[in-house]
Amino acid sequence: MVYRYDCLVIGSGIAGMSFALKASRKGAKVAMICKTTPDEANTFYAQGGVASVTNLEVDNFEKHIHDTMVAGDWLSDPAAVEKVVTNAPDQIRELIGWGVDFDKNDDGKFDLHREGGHSEFRILHHADNTGAEIQTSLVEAVKNDPNIEVFENRFAVEIITQHHLGKIVTRRTPDITCYGAYVLNEDTGDVDTFLSKVTVMATGGVGSVYTTTTNPLIATGDGIAMVYRAKGTVSDMEFIQFHPTALYHPGDRPSFLITEAMRGYGAVLRNLDGEEFMHKYDPRLSLAPRDIVARAIDSEMKLHGTDHVYLDVTHKDPEETKRHFPNIYEKCLSLGIDITKDMIPVAPAAHYLCGGIKVNLDGESSINRLYAIGECSCTGLHGGNRLASNSLIEAVVYADAAARHAMDNINGYDWRDDVPEWNDEGTAHPEEMVLITQSEKEVNQIMGYYVGIVRSDLRLKRAWNRLDILYQETESLFKCSKPTRQLCELRNIINVAYLIMRQAMERKESRGLHFTVDYPHPDTP
């Protein structure tokens, strides 16, 4: 089947839905592709909040910009940082207009939190489930918008470029153009053709490349892999942020996140002997940026031969703790941990990708008529490490920029009438699912052992050799099989793992989230 829309949005998190709502406001007809349902996205699981300068009595844009640059190890693009920080207040008002309810104090002002790396209290939140509040509000707004059609249980297999029209496309081709995407209908098994004047990648992160992750398991880097295969530019993939404090409960996948706001609230990291240890690693103690805290925990675990450390909030007022962190309290209590009396076992988990599809200040990728927003994009904001709670605001700021640019130019585009339908002649359904699931486990193990928090040239080379075998096997299987979501996801996580690994090998220094024992940072304690 062939569909035609003004805008094709692949992904349904805060970035994709914000773009859809803004494009619809300008009269565009929008198709939104959801791998499962609109409420299953990384946004839903974001606990901490949204960073924005709102208390002008003590805070200002310059402070937020400086904090972002410091956290990013001065690798952030200053223009991108300024864009996000200065546009944040307007986009907060937009979110509130869509129904997002941020917590306020008794005086009616925002109840602001402070998180690691921030010099001021500037985190807007909704208890400890801010992402769920945002996602729920935007889903409702999308459902009520007559210009947006949501396609559930659909999986984008490939974006459509000149390659599918019989032309040779390389990374040096100057005018690669996106005309839409081939999309698998999981209910029928058919691959439909979605033609669009503008295509938007909003597919989220890559957490499922690792065994231990806070991301939903649908975070398999699909958009990044598709754009890479289409010869688009992908950057900064070596910068994987491991959240320092995921709840340690073996067997849980994804891992339950213990928000950084809890450390901002006063929680203290301790080893299994109950000793505070962050003073050995950074003067900011438990409020140091995430890369430093994650490496410190990793060091303590290796030093003591343990598989977790503790986060201690027992010294705080019990009722205040339960009021600030109701979901964390209930989750831990379900496992027999009363956080007002017991320390919380925590360990680092893959959490956020700072790199992705390279875009400009308007969210345009290197491929014409293709935008990328949200976690799958590399705007330059995060540099070597994301400052806590900058990601949600980045998503809406760049969704706004991309929607404005796309709507200003969309009248100059049209649909291609010569795009062939998906050809799966001579293919069959892959018979042994165990081959796919086992290969995915192998990728997870390779990345966890060799491309984790601490890296080395030897580990990266070993990972490269092992991944190459899986790549060859999976590509051979894909060529002779009808597409399935499981097979396509495996193919994508292998592509993404390769990009993380290759770009880690190319960076001959320790910067931000990329730490290698062969090139230690001169300031590393």
C-alpha positions in Angstrom: 0.0 0.0 0.0 1.2 3.5 -0.8 0.5 6.5 1.6 1.1 10.2 0.9 1.5 12.8 3.6 3.1 16.2 3.9 5.2 15.1 6.9 6.2 11.6 8.0 7.3 11.5 11.7 9.1 8.3 12.7 8.8 8.1 16.5 6.4 9.2 19.1 8.4 10.7 22.0 8.4 14.3 23.1 10.4 15.4 19.9 8.2 13.6 17.4 4.9 14.6 18.9 6.0 18.2 19.4 7.0 18.5 15.7 3.7 16.9 14.6 1.6 19.3 16.7 3.6 22.3 15.4 3.4 21.2 11.8 -0.3 20.5 12.1 -0.8 24.0 13.4 0.5 25.2 10.0 -2.0 23.0 8.2 0.3 20.0 7.3 -1.1 16.5 7.1 1.1 14.4 9.4 1.7 10.6 9.6 3.2 9.4 12.9 4.8 6.0 12.9 4.9 4.2 16.3 6.8 1.0 16.8 4.3 0.0 19.4 1.9 2.6 20.8 2.3 6.4 21.3 2.9 6.0 25.1 5.9 3.7 24.7 8.9 6.0 24.3 12.0 7.1 26.2 10.2 10.3 27.2 7.8 8.3 29.4 10.6 7.0 31.6 12.3 10.3 32.2 12.0 10.9 35.9 14.1 14.0 36.7 12.6 16.9 34.8 13.2 19.7 32.3 16.0 22.3 32.6 15.1 25.9 32.0 16.0 29.3 33.5 12.8 30.5 35.2 13.9 32.0 38.5 15.6 35.2 37.3 16.2 36.3 40.8 19.2 33.9 41.1 19.6 32.3 37.7 20.3 33.5 34.2 21.1 32.1 30.7 24.8 32.6 31.1 24.9 30.3 34.1 22.9 27.6 32.3 25.2 27.9 29.2 28.3 27.7 31.3 27.0 24.6 33.2 26.2 22.9 29.8 29.7 23.7 28.4 31.4 22.4 31.5 29.4 19.2 31.6 30.1 18.6 27.8 33.9 18.9 28.5 33.9 22.0 26.2 33.0 19.9 23.2 29.5 21.3 22.9 28.6 23.6 20.0 28.2 27.1 21.6 25.6 28.1 19.0 23.5 25.0 19.8 23.8 25.6 23.6 22.8 29.2 23.3 19.8 28.2 21.1 18.5 25.6 23.5 19.0 27.7 26.7 17.5 30.9 25.4 14.5 29.3 23.7 13.8 27.0 26.7 11.3 29.3 28.6 9.1 29.8 25.5 9.0 26.0 25.0 8.1 25.4 28.7 5.1 27.7 28.1 4.2 25.6 25.0 4.3 22.4 27.1 2.1 23.9 29.7 -0.3 25.0 27.0 -0.5 21.3 25.9 -1.5 20.3 29.4 1.8 19.5 31.1 1.5 20.2 34.8 4.8 21.1 36.5 4.9 21.1 40.3 4.6 24.4 42.1 5.3 25.6 45.6 2.6 27.1 47.9 3.4 30.6 46.5 2.6 29.5 43.0 6.1 29.5 41.7 7.8 26.4 40.1 9.1 23.9 42.6 12.6 23.8 41.1 15.1 20.9 41.7 18.8 21.0 41.3 20.7 18.1 39.6 24.4 17.2 39.1 26.4 19.7 37.2 23.8 22.5 37.6 24.9 25.6 39.6 21.3 26.7 40.4 17.9 25.2 41.0 16.4 25.2 37.5 14.8 21.7 37.0 11.0 21.8 36.5 9.4 18.5 37.3 6.2 16.6 38.0 7.0 14.6 41.2 9.5 11.9 40.0 7.6 11.0 36.8 8.0 14.1 34.7 8.4 12.2 31.5 5.2 10.3 32.0 3.3 13.6 32.6 4.7 15.1 29.4 4.1 12.0 27.3 0.5 11.6 28.6 -0.3 15.2 27.9 1.2 15.2 24.4 -0.5 11.9 23.5 -3.8 13.4 24.4 -3.1 16.5 22.3 -2.0 14.4 19.3 -5.1 12.2 19.5 -7.3 15.3 19.4 -5.6 16.8 16.4 -7.4 16.0 13.1 -4.3 16.6 11.0 -2.3 13.9 12.7 -2.8 10.2 11.8 -1.1 7.8 14.2 0.0 4.4 12.8 0.6 1.9 15.7 2.7 -1.3 15.5 4.6 -0.1 12.5 8.3 -0.4 12.0 10.3 1.8 9.6 12.6 -0.5 7.7 14.5 1.9 5.5 14.2 5.6 4.4 13.7 6.0 0.6 16.4 7.8 -1.3 17.8 7.9 -4.9 19.3 4.5 -4.0 15.9 3.0 -4.4 15.4 4.6 -7.8 18.4 2.8 -9.2 21.0 5.5 -8.6 24.4 4.9 -7.0 24.6 6.8 -3.7 27.8 7.2 -1.7 28.8 9.3 1.3 30.3 11.8 -1.2 27.0 12.2 -3.1 26.1 15.9 -2.6 22.3 15.8 -3.0 21.0 12.7 -1.3 17.3 13.3 -0.8 14.7 11.5 1.4 11.3 10.8 -0.2 9.7 8.9 2.7 10.2 5.4 4.2 9.4 1.7 3.7 7.3 0.8 6.8 6.5 -2.7 8.0 2.9 -3.3 9.1 3.4 -5.9 11.9 -0.3 -6.9 11.8 -0.2 -7.9 8.2 3.5 -8.6 7.6 3.4 -6.2 4.5 5.9 -3.4 3.9 4.0 -0.3 2.9 5.4 2.8 1.1 5.0 6.1 3.0 5.8 9.0 0.7 6.3 12.4 2.2 7.5 15.9 1.4 9.4 16.0 4.7 10.6 13.1 6.9 11.4 13.5 10.5 13.5 11.0 12.5 12.5 11.0 16.2 13.3 7.4 17.0 15.1 7.9 20.3 18.2 6.3 21.7 20.3 3.1 21.6 20.1 1.7 25.1 19.2 -1.8 24.0 22.7 -2.2 22.5 23.7 -2.9 26.1 22.4 -5.6 28.4 21.9 -3.1 31.3 20.0 -0.1 30.3 17.3 2.3 31.7 15.8 2.6 28.2 12.7 0.8 27.1 13.7 -2.2 25.0 12.4 -0.6 21.8 15.4 1.8 22.0 17.4 0.0 19.3 18.8 3.0 17.4 16.6 2.4 14.4 16.7 6.0 13.0 20.4 6.3 13.3 21.0 3.0 11.6 18.6 3.8 8.7 20.3 7.2 8.1 23.8 5.7 8.3 22.8 3.0 5.7 21.4 5.9 3.5 24.9 7.5 3.7 23.9 10.3 6.1 26.3 11.8 8.6 26.4 10.3 12.1 28.6 11.9 14.8 29.8 11.6 18.4 28.5 8.0 18.9 31.3 7.3 21.3 29.6 9.4 23.9 27.3 7.0 25.7 26.0 8.3 29.0 25.7 5.7 31.7 23.3 6.8 34.4 25.2 6.2 37.7 22.3 5.1 39.8 20.0 2.5 38.2 18.3 0.3 40.8 20.4 -2.9 41.1 18.0 -5.8 40.7 19.4 -8.6 38.6 17.1 -9.8 35.9 15.3 -6.5 35.3 15.6 -5.2 31.8 15.2 -2.3 31.5 16.7 -1.2 34.8 14.6 1.0 37.0 16.0 4.5 37.2 16.8 6.3 40.4 16.7 9.9 39.3 19.6 12.2 39.7 17.2 14.6 41.5 17.5 12.3 44.5 21.2 13.2 44.8 20.3 16.8 44.3 17.8 16.3 47.2 20.7 15.2 49.4 21.2 11.4 48.9 24.8 10.2 49.5 26.6 7.4 47.6 28.3 4.8 49.8 30.2 1.6 49.3 29.0 -1.8 50.7 30.8 -1.0 54.0 28.6 2.1 54.3 31.5 4.5 53.6 31.0 7.7 51.5 33.5 7.6 48.6 32.8 10.4 46.2 35.3 12.7 48.1 38.1 10.6 46.5 36.9 11.5 43.0 35.5 15.0 42.8 35.0 18.0 45.2 31.3 18.2 44.1 30.8 14.8 45.7 27.6 13.1 44.8 26.5 16.1 42.7 29.4 15.7 40.2 28.5 15.2 36.5 27.2 11.8 35.6 30.4 10.6 33.8 32.5 11.2 36.8 30.0 9.6 39.2 29.6 6.6 36.9 33.3 6.0 36.6 33.7 6.5 40.4 31.0 3.8 41.1 32.6 1.5 38.5 36.0 2.0 40.2 34.5 1.3 43.6 32.8 -1.9 42.4 36.0 -3.2 40.8 38.1 -2.2 43.9 35.8 -4.1 46.3 34.7 -6.8 43.9 31.1 -5.9 44.2 28.3 -5.6 41.6 26.7 -2.5 43.1 27.0 0.4 45.6 24.4 2.1 47.8 22.5 5.4 47.5 21.6 6.6 51.0 18.7 8.9 51.7 17.8 7.6 55.1 19.0 10.8 56.8 16.3 12.9 55.2 12.8 13.5 56.5 10.8 10.3 55.6 7.5 12.0 54.7 9.3 14.6 52.5 11.2 11.8 50.7 8.0 9.9 50.0 6.4 13.1 48.8 9.2 14.0 46.4 9.8 10.5 45.1 6.6 8.5 45.3 7.3 6.2 42.4 10.8 5.3 43.6 9.5 4.7 47.1 6.8 2.3 45.8 9.1 0.5 43.4 11.7 -0.1 46.1 9.1 -1.0 48.7 7.8 -3.7 46.2 11.3 -5.3 46.4 11.5 -5.1 50.2 13.5 -1.9 50.3 12.1 1.0 52.4 14.2 3.9 51.2 13.4 6.0 54.3 15.1 3.3 56.4 17.2 1.2 53.9 20.0 2.2 51.5 19.2 1.7 47.8 21.4 -0.7 45.8 22.5 1.0 42.6 24.8 0.4 39.6 25.5 2.3 36.4 23.3 1.5 33.3 23.4 2.7 29.7 21.1 5.7 29.7 21.5 8.4 27.0 23.3 8.9 23.7 24.9 12.3 23.2 25.7 11.7 19.5 23.5 10.6 16.6 22.4 11.9 13.3 24.3 15.2 12.7 22.0 18.2 12.3 22.2 21.9 11.9 20.5 24.6 14.0 17.2 23.9 12.1 17.3 20.2 12.7 18.3 19.4 9.1 20.4 16.3 8.5 23.0 15.9 5.7 20.2 14.3 3.7 17.8 16.7 2.0 14.2 16.9 3.3 15.2 14.7 6.3 15.2 16.2 9.8 16.4 14.5 13.0 15.3 15.6 16.5 15.4 14.2 20.0 17.9 11.6 21.2 18.6 10.2 17.8 20.0 13.5 16.7 23.4 15.1 17.3 22.7 18.9 17.7 26.0 19.7 19.4 24.3 20.6 22.6 25.6 17.8 24.7 29.2 17.6 23.5 31.1 15.0 25.4 28.4 14.6 28.1 24.8 15.6 28.7 24.0 17.9 31.5 21.1 16.5 33.5 17.6 17.3 32.3 18.9 19.2 29.1 17.5 16.4 26.8 13.8 17.0 27.1 14.1 20.8 26.5 16.5 20.1 23.6 13.8 17.9 22.0 11.1 20.6 22.1 13.4 23.5 21.1 14.7 21.6 18.0 11.2 20.2 17.2 10.1 23.9 17.0 13.1 24.9 14.9 12.6 21.9 12.5 8.8 22.5 12.2 9.4 26.2 11.4 12.0 25.4 8.8 10.1 22.5 7.2 6.9 24.5 6.9 8.7 27.5 5.4 10.1 25.2 2.6 7.5 22.4 2.2 5.7 24.1 -0.7 8.8 23.7 -2.8 8.6 19.9 -2.4 6.4 17.2 -3.9 6.0 13.4 -3.8 8.0 11.2 -6.1 5.8 9.1 -8.3 8.5 6.7 -9.4 9.3 5.1 -6.1 9.1 1.3 -6.4 7.2 -0.7 -3.8 9.2 -2.9 -1.4 10.4 -6.0 -3.2 10.6 -9.2 -1.1 10.3 -11.6 -4.0 12.2 -14.9 -3.3 12.5 -14.3 0.4 11.0 -16.3 3.3 10.2 -15.8 7.0 13.3 -16.5 9.1 12.5 -19.9 10.7 14.7 -20.0 13.7 14.0 -17.0 16.1 16.7 -18.4 18.4 19.3 -17.2 15.9 18.1 -13.7 16.2 17.7 -13.6 19.9 21.1 -15.3 20.5 22.8 -12.8 18.2 21.3 -9.9 20.1 22.6 -11.3 23.4 26.0 -11.6 21.9 25.9 -7.9 20.8 24.9 -6.9 24.3 27.7 -8.9 25.8 30.3 -7.5 23.4 29.3 -3.9 24.1 29.1 -4.4 27.9 32.5 -6.1 28.2 34.5 -4.1 25.7 32.7 -0.8 25.0 31.3 0.2 28.4 32.3 2.9 30.9 36.0 2.2 30.7 37.6 1.3 27.3 41.0 0.5 25.8 42.3 0.0 22.3 42.6 -3.8 22.9 39.0 -4.1 24.1 37.7 -2.1 21.1 39.7 -4.2 18.6 38.4 -7.4 20.2 34.8 -6.1 20.0 35.3 -5.1 16.4 36.4 -8.6 15.4 33.6 -10.3 17.2 30.9 -7.8 15.9 32.1 -8.3 12.3 31.1 -11.9 12.3 27.6 -11.1 13.6 27.3 -8.3 11.0 28.0 -10.7 8.1 25.6 -13.4 9.5 22.8 -10.9 10.0 23.1 -9.2 6.6 23.0 -12.6 4.9 19.9 -13.5 6.8 18.2 -10.1 6.0 18.8 -10.5 2.3 17.0 -13.8 2.1 14.2 -13.1 4.6 11.0 -11.2 4.8 11.5 -8.3 7.2 10.4 -8.8 10.7 10.7 -6.3 13.6 13.0 -8.6 15.5 15.4 -9.1 12.5 15.4 -5.4 11.7 16.1 -4.4 15.3 19.0 -6.9 15.4 20.4 -5.4 12.2 20.0 -1.9 13.6 21.7 -2.5 16.9 24.7 -4.1 15.1 24.9 -1.0 12.9 24.8 1.3 15.9 27.3 -0.9 17.9 29.6 -0.6 15.0 29.3 3.2 15.0 29.9 3.5 18.7 32.9 1.3 18.4 34.4 2.9 15.3 34.1 6.4 16.6 35.5 5.4 20.0 38.5 3.9 18.2 39.0 7.2 16.3 39.0 9.4 19.4 42.5 9.1 20.8 41.8 10.9 24.0 39.6 10.6 27.1 37.0 13.3 26.9 33.6 13.5 28.5 31.9 10.1 28.5 34.6 8.4 26.4 37.2 7.2 28.8 40.1 5.0 27.6 43.0 3.7 29.7 45.3 4.2 26.7 44.7 7.9 26.6 43.8 9.1 30.1 42.6 12.6 30.6 45.3 14.7 32.3 42.8 15.9 34.9 41.5 12.4 35.8 42.1 11.6 39.5 
